[in-house]
Amino acid sequence: MATFMDADRPQPATPGPSELVLMAGAARGFFLDGKSKIELASDLGVSRYKVARLLNSARDLGLVEVNIRLPGRLDADLSHQVRTRFKLDQAIVLATPGDSQDSLREAFAPVVADVLTELVTPDDVVGIPWSRVLTLASRLVRVLAPCTLVQASGAVVHEDVDETAVELVRRLAHISGGRFINYYGPIVAPTAETARSMRASAAAAAVAALSSLTKVFVSVGTWRPHLSTVYDSLDPDEAEALTALGAVGECAGLLFDRDGAPVTALDDRVIGLTFNQWTRTPMRVAIIYGAEKLTAARAMLLGGLATTVIMDDTLARLLLAGAQ
């Protein structure tokens, strides 16, 4: 039968050799062998309260170092800092090898694919708008819960875009085996009348379903040339007029200002997700990459527009530093 030492006996300020060996034995058994404190108390001949103190002392004295390492390029420390600073449900920060939009997109695609697989459940109604990174990610998804997938934006009409939101949603639905709701139409219609007509006909089922979303995934653009596909798809004068109205960022055709408030001048022509549907969705996953998107990222986070973010480490550091 094990005998127990006096757990309340005063201990020397600097542990002696026997105490240090005891600490090491407790730490090895707990952290490496997976033993419980009760098992260690029996092994070492002390009380379980003494074991708890030994483990705490071992960590305080540096005998035990706890390192949290995430696989691949995930940065645990920056993820924690971004999540707590901006009061998010979750932040995923990637340490990325380059800083061009193309290289960042390639680095983000497999992570976005994994997040889709991880977060989507069979009970979800998931909004998926068109974006380059979501298109790349959809090609890497191998497993997806049989959810309901809803096309959250129309097609982007641009010379370097060769796949629409229809193909994106259908690809994910094929993997999922669940229901999908899509439509053919542009993300921004030429006139408000055209948009109203499409919302009432071809896009009616999707428009209705977007009010029941449980999760939505969006890619965030800065309202500048080559940093928002919607910006690039508009007449330059019209795009600049929206800049003058305060637009700094865009996702799924929805524009917002520096405070994260909606810039509504384009809303009557957008076919798909509305600002109210977006902000009322319980889980809003924003994908943001590149230092050029700092203003848009800050606006989105300060405005509470996202509950979860996926971003690169350079952008995360700029946000945490309060850079302009």
N, C-alpha and C positions, 0 to 999 in steps of 0.2 A: 504494500500500500504506500502511496506517495506521502511524504511528509512535507508540510508547508512552512516556509520561512515567515517571519513576522512582516507582513506587508506594510505595517505602519511604522516600522523602525526608521528613525532618521537616517538619511543617506548622505554621504559626503558630497560636497559641492562638485568635486571632480571625481568621476567614478574610478575606482581602482581596477586592477586587471581582472579580478573575478567578476565584477559587475559588467565590465565591457564584454567579457566572454559570454556572460549570460544574455546580454543585449544581442550580441551577434547570433547566438543560438536561437533566440526568440524570433529575430528578424528573418533568419534563414528558414525556419520552420513555417513562419506565417506567409512570407512573400514568395518563397521559392517552392516550398513543399505543399503549400495550400492547407496547412493545418489550422484548426480553429483555436481560439484563445483557451478554450477549456482543455483541448488536447495538449496544448503547449504547457498549460499549468501543471498537468499531470506529469508530462515528460520532464519538466524542469524542477518540479518540487516546490512551486510557488503558487500563490492564488492567481485567479484570472485577472484580478485588478492589478496585481503586480505585473502580469504579462502586458497589460495595456500600457502601463507606465514605461516598461522596458521598450516597447515599440515606439512610443512617443519620444523617449529619450534618444533612442537609436537614430531617429530621423533628425532630431534637434542637433545632435552632435555630428551629423554628417556620415554616420556609419551606413545609413540607408539613403539613397537618392532615388526619388521617384521621377522618372522621365516619361512624359506622354508623347508618343510618336505616332503620327498618322501615316498610313501608307501613301506612297507616291508623292505627289506634290501638294498635298493638303497641309496648310499651316494652322496648327491647333491654336497657337497663341494669338495670332491675328484674328482668327475666326472668333475666339472668345471675346477679344477686345471690341470688335465690330458689333457683335451681338449685344454686349452689355451697354456700349456707348449709345447705340441707337434703339435700344429696347426692342430688339427683334426676337422672334421665336427661334430663329436659327440663322447662322451665317456660315457660309462655306467659302474659305479663302484659298485660292490656289497660288502656289509659288510657280510662276510661269517663266519659260526660258527666253521669250522675246517680247517685244512691245508693239509690233505691228498688229493691225486688226486681223489680218489673215492668220498670223501665227497664234494669236490669242484664241481665235475662233477654233482652230484645230486643237488647241490644248483643252479648251472648255468642252468640246463636243462629247468626249467619253464620260466626263464627270456629269454633265447634264443628263446623258443617257442613264447613268447609274442612279441619279436622283429620281428620275421618272420611275424607274423600276422599283426603287425603294419606297417612295412616298405614295404612289397611286394604289388604291385599294378597290375591291369590286364594288363598293358602295358609292364610289366617287362619280361626280359629273365634272369632267375636266375640260377646261377651255384651253385650246391650242391655237394661237394666231400664227401667221407666217413670220418666220425670221430665218436668217441664214444659219444661225447656230442651232436652232431647233431642227431645221432640216438635216443638218449634218448629224446631230444627235439621234434623230429618228432612224438613221441608217445603221446605228450601232446598238440600238435596243434589241435585246434577244428575248426578254420576258417582260410582259406587262399584264397586270391584273385585268380581268374582263370588265372594265368600267364603261361608262358612257363618255365618248369623246365628242366635243362640240367644236366646230370650226369657229374661232373667235375673231377672225378678220377675213376680209376678201383678199384677192390677189394683188400683189404689187406689180405694177406695170413698169418695167425698167429693162433696159437692154441687156444687163448682165444677170437677170433673174430667169432661170430656166425651169423652175418648179414652183407650183402654186401651193397655197394652203390646202387645197383639195387633196393633192397627192400626199402632202405631209400627214394630214389626219387619217387618210385611208391606209397609209403604210402602218401607222401606229395601231389602227383598228384591226388590221389583218393580224398583227402580232398579238394583240389583246384578245381577239375573238369576241369583243363586246360590241355594243351598239355605237354607231357614229351618226352624226348629223352634220351635213356640210351643204355647201351651195356654190354656185358659180357667180362670180361678180368681183368688181374691183374693191380694194380697200377704201379708196376715195372715189366716189362717183363724180362725173363731170358737173352735175347740178344737184341741188337739194331735191328737186322733183324726181329725178331718176333714183336717188337714194331712197326716198319714201316709197316709190313704186316697188323697188326690189325688196325692201324690208317687209312689205305687205304680201309679197308673192314668193319669189325664189328663195329668199333668205328668211322667210317667216318662221319656219320651225327652229332654225338656229337662233334667231333673235329671241324667241320665247325661251328656249332652253338655257340661254346665257344668264337668265335671271335665277337659275337654280344651281349655278356652279358651286362646287365645294372647294375646287382648286383651280388655279389658273397659272400658267407659265408664260412669262413675257420676256422679251429681250428689249433692253432699254437703249435708245439712241439719243445722241445729243442733237439738238435742232440746229445743225450746221451741214454744209455740203459734205458728202461722202461719209457722214457719221449717222445719218438717218436715211434709210431707203425711201421713206415717205417724202422727206424733204426733197430728195433727188428726183422723185417722180412728179413733183409739181412744177409749174412754171416758176422760174427763179424770182420774178417779181412778187408772185403770190407767196412763195416761201419766205421771202424777206419781209413781206407785210405781216406775216404771223410772228416773225422775230420781233418786229416793232411792237406787237401786242403783248410781248413778254414771254413768248415760248422759249424754253431752254432745253426741254426734253420731250421725248415721244416714245410711246410703245403702243403697238397695235393700232396706230393711227390716232391715238389720244394724246393731246398736247398738254403740257403743264408748265407752270412758271417756277421761279426760284423758290417759292414757298410750298411747292407741291400742289398748288391750286389749279383747277382746270382752265385752259385757254380754249374757249368754246367756239371760236370763229369757224373751225372746220367741221364741227360736230354734225351739222345737218347734212353733210355729204359723206360722212364715214358710215360704212356698212359693216356692222359687227358689234363688238363689245362697246358698251357705253361706259362713261366714267362712273356712274352710279353702280352698274353691275360689277365693275372691277373692284371698287372700294368696298362693296358689300360681300365679296367672296371671302370665306373664312381663311383660306390659305392662298396667299399671293406671292408667287416665287418670281423674283426679278433677277435676270441674268445681265450683269453689267461688267464690261471689261474695257481697259484702256484708260490711260491718264487723261485723254481728251474728253472723256465722259464724266469728269469730276463734277462739273456744275450740275449736270442732270442727275448724277448719283446722289449728290448731297440734297438736291431738291426732293427727290423721291423718298429718301430716308427721313429727312426732317419733316416732310409732309405726311409721314406714316402710310405711304402708298403701298409698301411691301411688308410682308410678315417674315419672309425668308429671302436672303440674297445669296447669289453665287457671284463672286468677284475675284479679281486678281490681286496679288499682294501689293503691287505698286499703287493701285487705286485705293486699296485699303489704308495704306500708310498715309497717303495724301488726305484722305477723309479724316483719319484720326488726328493728324497734325493741324487740321483746320486750314489747309492751304487754299489759296484763292485760284 
